Amino acid sequence: MDTTNNKAARSGTASRTPLVQCKRFPAYGKQLMEQRLAGLVPCNVYCVFDWNLARAFSRVVIPDDLATDNLELRYLAGLDVTLAYSDKDASRVIELAQAILKVKPRILNAFALDIPQNIILKNIKGEVFA
């Protein structure tokens, strides 16, 4: 006996329906989104991979276990964004920078804490270098 009320599920077409993948907020991302929706604009947001970095500033902490394409980052649109990272996370920076550039921040900087390589990925004129 079929107790399913969903016609697509009963007819067997449900498996052909594409699933919408929900994006997840990184730590503190939801609070930044709420602030943006309330009309508040932080002067700079730090994106970090380590909980101990940029604790005194507006920041989001990117978890190790979450793919970059699954991150909700729309609240970074139009903002000055700085990626602050250490050597152990350097391999993740370009992928995250590309995801952030998709939401069009005003400026995107990458700041290596223990590597002598700091780069500007998008400047105030909108020129993208990544």
C-alpha positions, 0 to 999 in steps of 0.5 A, a space after each residue: 500500500 502506497 501512503 505517499 502523497 507526493 505524486 512524483 515520488 509515487 510515479 517514480 520521477 522523483 529520482 530524476 528531479 535535481 536536488 537543490 543543495 543548500 549552502 552552509 554558513 561558516 562560523 559567524 557568517 549567519 550573524 554577518 548576513 543578519 547585520 547586512 540585512 539590517 543595513 549594517 556594513 562592517 568596514 572589513 571582514 576577515 576570512 580565516 581558517 584558524 579560530 585564533 586569528 582575527 578574533 577582535 575583528 568581524 570574521 568568518 571561520 572556514 571549517 576544514 570539513 566543508 567544501 568551498 562550493 558549499 559555503 554561503 558567502 553572499 554577505 561579503 558582496 561589496 565589502 573589503 575582505 581579507 583572507 588571513 592564513 598560515 602556511 598549513 592552510 595555503 593550499 586552500 586560499 585560491 579555491 576560497 578566493 575564487 568563491 569569494 570573487 563570485 559574490 563580488 567583494 569591493 576588495 579582496 586581499 590575501 595576507 599570509 601570516 608566516 609566508 613572505 607572500 601577500 597578494 591583492 586578489 581584487 583591488 578597488 578598481 575591480 581589477 581581478 588578479 587571481 
